[in-house]
Amino acid sequence: MPSVTIDPGVLAAPPLGTPRENVLRYVETLLDWRSLIDEPWGAVYMSERASTILIEDGFYPLRRSLRDLFVSNGIVEYDTNTVAQLAETLLRMTPTFEDQFKVRDVLYENLSIVPDLLSIHSTVGLKTDLARCAILIALLRTHCRRPIVDHALVVRPWGGRTDVHLQALIHEVEHSRNDLLPLPVPPEYCTGSIVVCQSFREFILNIDPVVVWETASDEMGFVLAVQIALYQSRYHRGLNPVWEGIIDFRLGRQFTGTANACCRNNPQALLRSVLRAMVETIDRLQLKDVHALRISDSGGAPQRTRGDDKAWRRDIDVEYHLHYWECEDGIEFGSVGPHNDFSIPA
């Protein structure tokens, strides 16, 4: 399941003097992550030390800082009490990163992070906790037998990239996992990487839909993979997609079974191509690759129908094809099959 760990600094109020648009962005970011808590397909975690650090570093309580910030920027769209409660809800409702992933602490030295992620914080508590979480997430991502590759670290706005690389001398890791691989022994450096995002949009753009499909255990997971691929495609085409309401398709009863059967003995690239073909079908792209699915391989045979629904066949590559129904209320994906298979589940 795609998930994020929110750095405590995301909840801290921006300093007085922050431009109005950045203050509004701060509030909207909190709203985004609060909404993800209620989503069945994603998970939000926070450091078990978050509340303590925010208090010790002088960022809590929030209300006074928010009041001065909102007054100085003339912000009336939100009230300080509601925003403070929003941040407190995130602290109260999110499970801890440490409990979820069974890692607690790491003893390290000579940490190097490129780009310099730690520069986003000026206080010792936030900087220290960010370093600890970044190292632990990198270990989960690159040093486990079952790598956690669909997890991102959420940070406050900064000018760095989404891919962040780390290296450090690791002396000891406090954990209760059974799949952590042996780490390099100092003076050999341990290296790894993490995905860092500042917004819900960046989070979605950095999820690999192929990984989501491969790890799906039910229809919701397969649909999510297509949603993510569709959102990413629309974004990269400059369409400014909205996540809510992006579902305008459905999967037929046998679709995932046929898709997985074709991909099982083929490289991962085929599944990526299947998702690409599904996106093109939903958004009516590359129509030169679409042909009527006929009742036989004869060119003059009539098109298959199901009541008012029409069957179509889209080329995935030279070997495989995507079969789907074009219905009055949207697309129903029927099957994936080899070039000589002209069937489609009714």
Secondary structure, DSSP 8 states (H G I E B T S, - for coil): --EEEE-GGGTS---TT--HHHHHHHHHHHHHHHHHHT-TT-EEEE-TTHHHHHHHTT--S-HHHHHHHHHHHT--SS-HHHHHHHHHHHHHHS-BHHHHHTEEEEEEEEEEEES-GGGG--SHHHHHHHHHHHHHHHHHHHSBSS---SEEEE-S--SS-SEEEEEEEEEEEEE--S-B-----TTS-EEEEEEEESSHHHHHHTS-HHHHHHT--SHHHHHHHHHHHHHHHHHHTT----STT---EEE-TTHHHHHHHHHHTS-HHHHHHHHHHHHHHHTT--GGGEEE-BSSS-TTS-B-EETTEEEEEEESSSSEEEEEEEETTEEEEEEEEETT------
